Amino acid sequence: MQLRLTLRANCSRLRSFPLPDHRPLLFVDSRTPGTGNPPSLELNGVQHRCCHSPPFSCSGTETAAETFHAAAIKKGSVQGVSVANYVLALYAKARNLGDAQKMFDALPERDVRAWTILLSAFARDGSWRMVLDLFRDMAIEGVCPNHFTLSSVLKCCSSLNELKLGKGVHGWIIRNQIHVDTVLANSVLDVYAKCGDINAVERLFDLMREKNTISWNVMIGAYLRGGNAEKSFDLFQSMPYKDVASWNTIIDGLMQNGSERRALELLYEMKVKGPVFNEVTFSIALVLASFLSLLEVGRQVHGIAIRLGVNSNEFIRTSLIDMYCKCGETEKASVVFNCWPLMFRSTKNCEIAYEDAYACSSLVSGFVKNGNYEDAFEIFSTMVRKCMKVDKCTITSIISACANVGILELGRKIHAYILKVGYYQDVHLSSSLIDMYSKCGSLDDASSVFEQSKDSNVVLWTSMIFSFALHGRGLLKEGHEHFMLMKDVYGIKPGIEHYACMVDLYGRKGLLNEAKEFIYSNGISDQIAIWKSFLSSCQLHNRVNMGKRVSEKLIQLNSCDQEPYVLLSNMYATDKKWEQAALVRNQMQKGGLKKHPGQSWIQVNGQVHAFIMGDYSHPQAAEVHSYLGKLIG
C-alpha cells in the first residue's frame, strides 16, 4: 500500500513539467510498442488472420483491426484490459489514429500500456501536439510512464528543440531512480545533442556504462551539428564497431561541414571495408557526386546499385535522376525516369506518390538548368495535369524557362497557377515573375507584381531595377530612382547585381562614358559581372575599340569564359572586320572553349517547339524550312 502511494506521489510530479507551446514538427518517431501475441480469445480464424496481417499502413492491417474488434465486441471480451489494449495496438499499427483515439476514449480502464500505445502512435505519425497533450493528461491522471512513454516524449523534445522540457523529463527519471537502459539513455542523449548542449552530451556519453552504435552516432552527430568535424572524425575512428548508420552520419556530416573531399575518401573506404550500402548511403553518395560535379563517381554508385539489385528502389532512382540532372546528363536522367515502372501512381488520397513528384521536380529543374526547355515544359504540364504537388523550386525553374524562351502566354498561365495554389506571397516566386515579365516585354505586368508584393526586400528591388534595364525603353530615370530608394530610404546595401543593372541601364541609353565613370566611382572595376554588362552595351552600340579593351580585361579576369570571345567576335563581324573576328574565334578554339549553338522557341496551340541551329531533327522540319523559303522568296 505504501509503495502504491509513493508511486502515485512520484507520478504526480509530472504535472509540474513545463509543457511548451505546440509547433509543427518534421521528426517522425518510428518506434511503437509491439502488439505482441493476441490475448486468449475463442475467435477461431480471426486471431490467426490478425497475427499474420502485413504491418503498418496497409489496408490489410486496418481490416484486421476492425475484424478483431468486431469479433471481440460480439464475444463480449472487449471490456477486458488485455483485449482492449490489443485492439488499440492493432489500430495504432494500422495508423488508423481516428479509431485508435475513439477506442482509447471508450476504455473503462486505461493503464500505462494503453497510454503508451496511443502516445507512440501519434509520435510515429509526427503529431507532436497530441503527444504532449497525452503526456500531460497521463500525468494529471497519475499514470506513471514506462520506458516506451519516456522515449517517445524525449524524442518529441528533440524534435521541438525543447531543452527545458527534456531536462524536466531527465530530472524526473533521476529523482525517481528509474532504471535507465541503453535505449532510454540514447533518447536522453539525443535531446541534449539536438538542442545543442554539447557539454551535457559529452558528460552523459562519458557516464554511460553501456554504449551501442546509436550512442556513438548521436555523439558524432552532436559534434557535426556544432561544426566540429575533426572531433566527429576522431570519434568515428575510435568506434569499436561501425554500422551503416555510423558511416552515413559521418559522410553526410562532413559533406555538410564543407569537407567534401574527406567525405569522398570515407565513401571509398566504406565501399572497400565497410558495410553494404543502404538507400540512405546511395542518396548521400549521389548528392556528394553532384555537389562535386563528379559524374564518374555518380556512375560508379549507379553501377553498385545495379549490382546489388536495388536500382529499382524509388528513393535511389529519385536520387539518380537528381544527380544526373545536376551533372548535366539530362539524357541519362530521362532514361532512369522513363524506366519508372509505376509512374504517376495514385495514393488512396488520390494524390500522386511523393517519390514520383520529387523525381519529376528534379527532372524539370535539370532540364531548365541545361537549357532543355521543351522537355521541361512537357514534364511540368504532366505534373499539373496529374494534380501533383509542385514545389516552389520547380515553379521557379519553369518561370525561368519561360523568361529565357520568351513565352509570355505560358508565363501568365503559371502565374495564375501560383495564385491558385496559394504561393503568391513568396518573394522568390515574385522575383522570378518580375524577371519573366520583363524579359517577355511586359513591364506593366512586372511592375504590378512588384507593387502587389508585401515584402519588398533586396531580391524584389534587384529584379525591378533589372527589369527597367532589360526592357529596352531606356528607363534610366526610373531605374536610378529605384536604386536610390533602395539604398537611401530602405537602407538596403547594393550588391554587385544592382551595380550591374545600373551599368546596363547607362549602356542601353548609350551613355558608355557615364557607365564607366559609375563603375570606377563605386569601386567595382574588378568585378566580372560589371564588365560583362558593359561589354554587352559596347556590342549594342558597336563601340568596337572600347569593346576590345573590355574583352581583354575580362579574359584577364577569367580566361575560361567563352562569352567575351563571342561578343568581341560578333562586334568585329558586325563591323565587317572578318580577319579579326576569325582570329578571336581561333583563340577561343585554342583555349578549348566552345560557343553554345543558337536556339529559338515558339509556342503553338499550347505546345512549345524548339529549333537549334544546324539541327533538322524536328518532326516538321521539312514543312518549316519549306515555309521559310516561301517567306524569304
VOGU-3710 file (C-alpha; in Angstrom, 3 decimals, decimal comma):
1> mqlrltlran> 0,000/0,000/0,000  2,798/2,383/0,947  4,614/1,557/-2,314  1,452/2,360/-4,322  1,041/5,728/-2,566  4,708/6,591/-3,132  4,476/5,681/-6,810  1,332/7,817/-7,248  3,048/10,720/-5,489  6,099/10,402/-7,730
11> csrlrsfplp> 3,952/10,282/-10,854  2,027/13,368/-9,758  5,267/15,350/-10,068  4,895/15,062/-13,815  2,246/17,767/-13,599  4,935/20,343/-12,924  6,752/19,655/-16,221  6,973/22,863/-18,316  4,979/21,911/-21,423  5,896/24,126/-24,407
21> dhrpllfvds> 3,645/25,815/-26,909  2,892/23,410/-29,719  4,630/23,924/-33,036  4,642/21,961/-36,305  7,274/19,234/-36,484  9,203/17,332/-39,100  10,594/14,485/-36,954  8,707/11,202/-37,041  9,212/8,596/-34,317  9,101/5,154/-35,819
31> rtpgtgnpps> 9,187/3,214/-32,539  5,922/1,868/-31,149  5,395/-0,877/-28,584  4,553/-4,028/-30,492  1,166/-5,634/-30,286  2,696/-8,880/-29,094  0,591/-12,003/-29,165  -3,189/-11,520/-29,046  -4,964/-12,323/-25,791  -6,602/-15,672/-25,433
41> lelngvqhrc> -9,964/-15,466/-27,170  -12,126/-18,092/-28,810  -12,218/-16,220/-32,098  -11,176/-19,119/-34,360  -9,595/-17,815/-37,594  -9,878/-14,140/-36,686  -6,955/-14,352/-34,288  -4,802/-16,092/-36,892  -5,591/-13,506/-39,576  -4,773/-10,620/-37,231
51> chsppfscsg> -1,446/-12,159/-36,281  -0,393/-12,634/-39,879  -1,649/-9,396/-41,428  1,053/-7,248/-43,021  2,147/-4,484/-40,635  1,993/-0,703/-40,858  -0,087/1,492/-43,092  -1,606/-1,228/-45,234  -5,280/-1,864/-45,695  -4,859/-5,465/-44,550
61> tetaaetfha> -3,829/-4,417/-41,049  -6,652/-1,899/-40,791  -9,165/-4,564/-41,845  -7,662/-6,993/-39,333  -8,066/-4,442/-36,530  -11,718/-3,838/-37,410  -12,399/-7,571/-37,769  -10,801/-8,441/-34,438  -12,574/-5,512/-32,744  -15,967/-6,617/-34,089
71> aaikkgsvqg> -15,358/-10,219/-33,006  -14,295/-9,079/-29,525  -17,449/-6,983/-29,161  -19,576/-9,924/-30,291  -17,920/-12,218/-27,745  -18,230/-9,594/-25,007  -14,469/-9,659/-24,398  -13,650/-6,073/-25,375  -14,164/-4,832/-21,808  -11,105/-6,749/-20,666
81> vsvanyvlal> -7,946/-4,645/-20,361  -5,682/-7,017/-22,298  -8,153/-7,451/-25,171  -8,905/-3,726/-25,356  -5,197/-2,877/-25,401  -4,606/-5,421/-28,141  -7,352/-3,901/-30,316  -5,937/-0,443/-29,615  -2,478/-1,640/-30,668  -3,895/-3,047/-33,918
91> yakarnlgda> -5,479/0,301/-34,789  -2,224/2,049/-33,904  -0,213/-0,296/-36,100  -2,590/0,335/-38,985  -2,095/4,078/-38,402  -5,841/4,451/-38,053  -5,427/7,147/-35,427  -9,050/8,280/-35,503  -10,399/4,857/-34,488  -7,485/4,391/-32,097
101> qkmfdalper> -8,441/7,618/-30,314  -12,114/6,552/-30,144  -11,094/3,152/-28,775  -8,864/4,789/-26,167  -11,581/7,233/-25,069  -14,045/4,352/-24,624  -11,717/2,274/-22,426  -13,168/1,741/-18,941  -9,661/1,430/-17,522  -6,548/2,956/-19,097
111> dvrawtills> -3,285/1,525/-17,848  0,216/2,693/-18,787  0,286/0,360/-21,790  -2,869/1,911/-23,282  -1,466/5,420/-22,837  1,869/4,392/-24,319  0,334/2,663/-27,344  -1,662/5,758/-28,304  1,103/8,219/-27,454  3,654/6,249/-29,508
121> afardgswrm> 1,237/6,024/-32,446  0,849/9,798/-32,558  4,626/10,171/-32,181  5,201/7,857/-35,139  2,741/9,943/-37,151  4,579/13,164/-36,233  1,562/14,549/-34,341  3,614/16,122/-31,589  0,744/18,298/-30,353  -1,128/15,137/-29,433
131> vldlfrdmai> 1,988/13,575/-27,891  2,385/16,441/-25,442  -1,356/16,639/-24,752  -1,494/12,925/-23,970  1,601/13,107/-21,802  0,081/15,950/-19,812  -3,264/14,113/-19,430  -1,395/10,990/-18,399  0,387/12,950/-15,676  -2,883/14,501/-14,472
141> egvcpnhftl> -4,428/11,032/-14,114  -1,399/9,922/-12,110  -0,332/7,176/-14,520  3,390/6,501/-14,287  5,187/6,438/-17,683  7,256/3,457/-18,743  10,402/3,382/-20,872  8,438/3,484/-24,127  6,479/6,524/-22,957  9,564/8,379/-21,822
151> ssvlkccssl> 11,427/7,591/-25,052  8,557/8,953/-27,165  8,299/12,143/-25,109  12,069/12,650/-25,189  12,056/12,282/-28,979  9,300/14,867/-29,044  11,568/17,207/-27,059  14,381/16,590/-29,557  12,170/17,434/-32,493  10,719/20,539/-30,865
161> nelklgkgvh> 14,186/21,637/-29,742  12,649/21,900/-26,254  15,666/21,603/-23,983  13,761/22,811/-20,900  11,105/20,103/-21,184  13,757/17,496/-21,982  15,681/18,449/-18,858  12,436/18,141/-16,893  11,874/14,573/-18,076  15,532/13,722/-17,473
171> gwiirnqihv> 15,339/15,169/-13,962  12,205/13,148/-13,184  13,987/9,965/-14,298  16,902/10,721/-11,957  14,745/11,724/-8,959  12,634/8,595/-9,211  15,651/6,332/-9,741  14,188/4,879/-12,923  16,366/2,140/-14,370  17,951/3,653/-17,462
181> dtvlansvld> 18,731/1,112/-20,144  20,722/1,927/-23,271  17,613/2,793/-25,304  16,364/5,334/-22,762  19,880/6,704/-22,256  20,178/7,263/-26,009  16,870/9,157/-26,005  18,140/11,459/-23,242  21,448/11,875/-25,073  19,616/12,759/-28,289
191> vyakcgdina> 17,688/15,590/-26,590  20,861/17,358/-25,497  22,531/16,664/-28,859  19,647/18,034/-30,964  19,280/21,052/-28,650  22,990/21,902/-28,985  24,090/21,379/-25,349  27,393/19,771/-26,305  28,819/19,858/-22,755  25,882/17,856/-21,412
201> verlfdlmre> 26,157/15,393/-24,305  29,852/14,788/-23,613  29,231/14,361/-19,881  26,356/11,900/-20,351  28,203/9,976/-23,052  31,206/9,508/-20,744  28,917/8,345/-17,891  27,145/5,707/-19,995  28,174/2,225/-18,877  26,906/0,514/-21,993
211> kntiswnvmi> 27,099/2,201/-25,365  25,729/0,848/-28,615  26,252/2,200/-32,123  23,289/4,557/-31,702  25,052/6,176/-28,727  28,192/6,730/-30,789  26,189/8,013/-33,762  24,328/10,539/-31,588  27,638/11,799/-30,209  29,176/12,069/-33,687
221> gaylrggnae> 26,074/13,894/-34,924  26,287/16,332/-31,998  29,859/17,283/-32,919  28,913/17,665/-36,586  25,942/19,908/-35,787  28,291/22,027/-33,698  30,664/22,367/-36,669  33,446/20,316/-35,062  34,272/17,985/-37,949  37,668/16,990/-36,509
231> ksfdlfqsmp> 36,239/15,715/-33,214  33,485/13,846/-35,008  36,015/12,197/-37,328  38,289/11,205/-34,417  35,324/9,745/-32,532  34,243/7,822/-35,615  37,731/6,360/-35,989  37,713/5,202/-32,349  34,356/3,400/-32,619  34,637/-0,299/-31,710
241> ykdvaswnti> 32,026/-1,209/-34,325  30,713/0,897/-37,188  27,321/0,080/-38,660  25,909/1,555/-41,864  24,242/4,393/-39,920  27,647/5,373/-38,476  29,182/5,644/-41,939  26,162/7,559/-43,247  26,282/10,006/-40,334  29,968/10,861/-40,684
251> idglmqngse> 29,983/11,055/-44,511  26,877/13,234/-44,668  28,068/15,383/-41,753  31,500/16,000/-43,277  29,855/16,957/-46,560  27,524/19,396/-44,768  30,514/20,914/-42,950  32,444/21,644/-46,142  34,802/18,632/-46,003  33,543/17,079/-49,227
261> rralellyem> 36,871/15,528/-50,241  37,288/13,779/-46,897  33,686/12,593/-47,179  34,507/11,154/-50,610  37,558/9,344/-49,192  35,391/7,814/-46,465  32,843/6,750/-49,062  35,556/4,830/-50,939  36,764/3,349/-47,639  33,220/2,258/-46,807
271> kvkgpvfnev> 32,931/0,587/-50,206  36,140/-1,389/-49,591  35,846/-2,439/-45,945  32,590/-1,051/-44,590  29,056/-2,452/-44,502  26,853/-2,807/-47,575  25,311/0,453/-48,763  21,688/1,078/-47,845  19,321/3,519/-49,576  20,491/6,395/-47,351
281> tfsialvlas> 24,117/5,699/-48,313  23,241/5,755/-52,002  21,404/9,048/-51,582  24,335/10,645/-49,707  26,825/9,330/-52,270  24,807/10,689/-55,189  24,394/14,093/-53,525  28,152/14,157/-52,933  28,833/13,276/-56,578  26,529/16,025/-57,842
291> flsllevgrq> 27,918/18,571/-55,362  31,480/17,930/-56,554  30,331/17,573/-60,202  31,933/14,122/-60,289  29,846/12,362/-62,906  32,133/9,322/-62,906  31,603/8,825/-59,163  27,856/9,047/-59,724  28,086/6,419/-62,457  30,064/4,115/-60,150
301> vhgiairlgv> 27,437/4,485/-57,431  24,758/3,716/-60,033  26,711/0,609/-61,014  26,893/-0,570/-57,390  23,134/-0,099/-57,076  22,593/-2,234/-60,194  24,945/-4,972/-58,906  23,142/-5,056/-55,561  19,791/-5,153/-57,334  18,458/-2,035/-55,591
311> nsnefirtsl> 18,434/0,337/-58,571  14,655/-0,080/-58,798  14,243/1,372/-55,306  12,173/4,553/-55,701  14,303/6,528/-53,263  17,519/5,607/-55,084  16,008/6,231/-58,535  14,965/9,716/-57,493  18,493/10,428/-56,229  19,933/9,135/-59,507
321> idmyckcget> 17,697/11,446/-61,544  18,733/14,391/-59,394  22,447/13,525/-59,698  22,415/13,094/-63,485  20,498/16,357/-63,923  22,917/18,315/-61,755  25,876/16,815/-63,622  24,386/17,870/-66,966  23,443/14,361/-68,112  19,760/15,001/-68,757
331> ekasvvfncw> 19,518/12,197/-71,314  20,696/9,660/-68,735  18,303/11,180/-66,192  15,491/10,714/-68,715  16,447/7,058/-69,172  16,225/6,453/-65,412  12,979/8,422/-65,274  11,367/6,528/-68,156  12,222/3,180/-66,536  9,988/4,068/-63,588
341> plmfrstknc> 7,539/1,136/-63,508  4,691/2,800/-61,608  4,941/6,344/-62,826  2,107/8,609/-61,725  0,629/6,149/-59,238  -2,274/7,462/-57,197  -2,332/7,003/-53,423  -5,544/6,278/-51,523  -5,971/10,059/-51,110  -5,970/10,424/-54,921
351> eiayedayac> -2,642/12,210/-54,781  0,450/11,258/-56,734  3,112/9,393/-54,769  5,718/11,682/-53,216  8,619/9,900/-54,920  7,061/10,473/-58,346  6,529/14,177/-57,661  10,086/14,622/-56,415  11,512/12,789/-59,429  9,512/14,992/-61,805
361> sslvsgfvkn> 10,646/18,129/-59,957  14,295/17,074/-60,212  13,900/16,403/-63,915  12,207/19,762/-64,588  14,950/21,653/-62,728  17,641/19,652/-64,521  16,149/20,275/-67,967  15,875/24,021/-67,290  19,409/24,221/-65,922  20,760/22,517/-69,042
371> gnyedafeif> 18,645/24,531/-71,488  16,319/21,683/-72,453  13,224/23,842/-72,078  10,902/21,866/-74,351  11,132/18,720/-72,214  10,892/20,800/-69,032  7,577/22,278/-70,196  6,276/18,828/-71,093  7,100/17,306/-67,678  5,714/20,332/-65,837
381> stmvrkcmkv> 2,460/20,176/-67,817  2,132/16,497/-66,925  2,659/17,287/-63,232  -0,111/19,895/-63,253  -2,431/17,687/-65,292  -1,904/14,759/-62,896  -2,571/17,039/-59,882  0,922/16,553/-58,472  2,062/18,839/-55,688  4,556/21,144/-57,403
391> dkctitsiis> 7,023/22,774/-55,015  8,217/26,375/-55,202  11,665/25,453/-56,547  10,123/23,668/-59,527  7,816/26,602/-60,262  10,784/28,981/-60,031  12,655/26,819/-62,553  9,773/26,727/-65,027  9,256/30,510/-64,737  12,955/30,906/-65,509
401> acanvgilel> 12,446/28,737/-68,597  9,564/30,959/-69,750  11,791/34,001/-69,244  14,683/32,521/-71,217  12,433/31,357/-74,048  10,232/34,467/-74,012  6,865/32,705/-73,873  4,566/35,246/-72,223  1,345/33,245/-72,631  2,700/30,237/-70,740
411> grkihayilk> 4,241/32,534/-68,117  0,830/34,070/-67,417  -0,704/30,620/-67,040  1,962/29,709/-64,491  1,296/33,000/-62,671  -2,385/32,013/-62,472  -1,359/28,586/-61,164  0,725/30,264/-58,433  -2,291/32,305/-57,343  -4,464/29,185/-57,381
421> vgyyqdvhls> -2,180/27,103/-55,135  -1,524/29,981/-52,721  2,168/30,680/-53,384  1,577/34,313/-54,394  3,248/35,808/-51,281  6,556/34,008/-51,838  9,244/36,629/-52,503  11,395/34,373/-54,701  8,467/33,455/-56,934  7,508/37,138/-57,173
431> sslidmyskc> 11,078/37,961/-58,172  11,013/35,237/-60,836  7,706/36,544/-62,183  9,088/40,098/-62,407  12,114/38,776/-64,280  9,926/36,689/-66,608  7,523/39,515/-67,449  10,356/41,960/-68,105  12,191/39,521/-70,383  8,935/38,812/-72,224
441> gslddassvf> 8,426/42,544/-72,804  5,588/43,163/-70,332  6,981/45,779/-67,961  3,474/46,697/-66,786  2,894/43,152/-65,509  6,322/43,179/-63,848  5,503/46,456/-62,079  2,133/45,061/-60,988  3,779/42,032/-59,333  6,270/44,337/-57,588
451> eqskdsnvvl> 3,551/46,662/-56,281  1,386/43,788/-55,022  4,250/42,200/-53,072  4,017/42,974/-49,362  7,670/42,211/-48,628  9,736/44,393/-50,980  13,168/43,135/-49,999  16,529/43,199/-51,757  15,542/40,366/-54,123  12,499/42,209/-55,475
461> wtsmifsfal> 14,324/45,544/-55,746  17,057/43,837/-57,763  14,520/42,253/-60,102  12,682/45,532/-60,633  15,833/47,560/-61,355  16,972/44,840/-63,748  13,564/44,991/-65,453  13,987/48,686/-66,205  17,445/47,958/-67,585  16,371/44,967/-69,631
471> hgrgllkegh> 13,109/46,169/-71,073  14,687/48,338/-73,721  12,713/51,516/-73,087  15,844/53,196/-71,768  14,136/53,932/-68,452  17,302/55,252/-66,849  15,483/57,755/-64,659  13,061/55,168/-63,217  15,831/52,644/-62,642  18,039/55,218/-60,951
481> ehfmlmkdvy> 15,143/56,274/-58,695  14,582/52,687/-57,574  18,318/52,260/-56,983  18,468/55,360/-54,762  15,226/54,458/-52,935  16,584/51,034/-52,144  19,875/52,428/-50,873  18,874/55,665/-49,102  15,263/55,127/-47,996  15,060/51,381/-47,326
491> gikpgiehya> 18,667/51,026/-46,164  19,460/48,080/-48,439  23,143/47,938/-49,342  23,567/47,484/-53,125  25,212/44,291/-54,282  27,104/43,528/-57,480  23,847/42,577/-59,210  22,411/46,063/-58,513  25,506/47,819/-59,831  25,455/45,580/-62,924
501> cmvdlygrkg> 21,833/46,595/-63,560  22,729/50,281/-63,331  25,667/49,832/-65,714  23,299/48,084/-68,119  20,829/50,979/-67,837  23,523/53,529/-68,719  24,729/51,283/-71,534  21,319/50,785/-73,147  20,886/54,548/-73,145  24,224/54,838/-74,972
511> llneakefiy> 25,901/56,636/-72,061  29,006/54,449/-72,030  31,328/57,101/-70,609  28,864/57,721/-67,762  28,678/53,958/-67,211  32,464/53,736/-66,973  32,536/56,655/-64,530  29,855/54,909/-62,436  31,985/51,733/-62,346  35,168/53,416/-61,132
521> sngisdqiai> 33,445/55,820/-58,713  31,781/52,897/-56,908  34,947/50,766/-56,701  33,589/47,828/-58,699  36,141/47,746/-61,524  37,393/44,283/-60,524  34,023/42,555/-60,930  33,468/40,279/-63,935  29,672/40,736/-63,942  30,067/44,511/-64,219
531> wksflsscql> 32,338/44,372/-67,259  30,151/41,739/-68,944  27,238/44,137/-68,686  29,401/46,945/-70,059  30,657/44,753/-72,929  27,074/43,962/-73,979  26,463/47,702/-74,273  29,601/48,072/-76,398  28,211/45,454/-78,771  24,774/47,087/-78,772
541> hnrvnmgkrv> 26,226/50,438/-79,884  29,033/48,911/-81,994  31,853/50,515/-79,974  34,475/48,072/-81,257  37,639/49,659/-79,829  36,135/50,077/-76,382  34,721/46,544/-76,577  38,151/45,159/-77,440  39,706/46,723/-74,326  36,878/45,440/-72,126
551> sekliqlnsc> 37,145/41,934/-73,636  40,870/41,834/-72,913  40,168/42,859/-69,321  37,511/40,154/-68,960  39,820/37,490/-70,400  42,462/38,518/-67,843  39,914/38,168/-65,038  38,588/34,806/-66,293  40,235/33,122/-69,276  37,807/30,152/-69,180
561> dqepyvllsn> 34,714/32,172/-70,057  33,631/31,972/-73,709  31,294/34,993/-73,555  33,912/37,792/-74,029  35,333/35,990/-77,079  31,876/35,565/-78,625  30,822/39,177/-78,033  34,094/40,577/-79,392  33,935/38,299/-82,444  30,366/39,411/-83,119
571> myatdkkweq> 31,403/43,062/-82,866  34,182/42,536/-85,412  31,750/40,701/-87,697  29,169/43,496/-87,430  31,911/45,978/-88,341  32,900/43,668/-91,260  36,361/43,054/-89,800  36,352/39,411/-90,775  40,040/38,678/-90,153  39,890/39,989/-86,587
581> aalvrnqmqk> 36,673/38,015/-85,997  38,327/34,809/-87,254  41,389/35,491/-85,083  39,233/35,766/-81,966  37,455/32,509/-82,865  40,822/30,759/-83,291  41,965/31,998/-79,878  38,748/30,651/-78,453  39,281/27,218/-80,026  42,892/27,046/-78,828
591> gglkkhpgqs> 41,640/27,677/-75,298  39,250/24,734/-75,596  36,179/26,971/-75,386  33,012/26,280/-77,343  30,102/28,501/-78,263  26,693/27,057/-77,494  24,575/26,726/-80,653  21,827/29,290/-81,139  18,305/28,219/-80,233  14,810/29,604/-80,621
601> wiqvngqvha> 11,394/28,544/-79,351  7,813/29,140/-80,339  4,520/28,198/-78,673  1,710/26,975/-80,949  -1,605/25,758/-79,516  -0,063/25,272/-76,087  2,830/23,208/-77,477  6,407/24,543/-77,236  8,644/23,845/-80,253  12,423/24,213/-80,067
611> fimgdyshpq> 14,723/24,898/-83,038  18,502/24,561/-82,761  20,959/25,941/-85,279  22,013/23,217/-87,716  19,538/20,690/-86,289  16,977/19,068/-88,616  15,538/16,532/-86,143  12,241/18,367/-85,599  9,388/16,163/-86,933  8,059/19,059/-89,040
621> aaevhsylgk> 11,475/20,362/-90,121  10,756/19,915/-93,850  7,497/21,888/-93,657  9,103/24,650/-91,565  12,032/25,107/-93,968  9,720/24,984/-96,982  7,539/27,710/-95,489  10,601/29,794/-94,569  11,747/29,514/-98,170  8,416/30,920/-99,347
631> lig> 8,648/33,798/-96,859  12,169/34,687/-97,963  11,051/34,472/-101,535
//
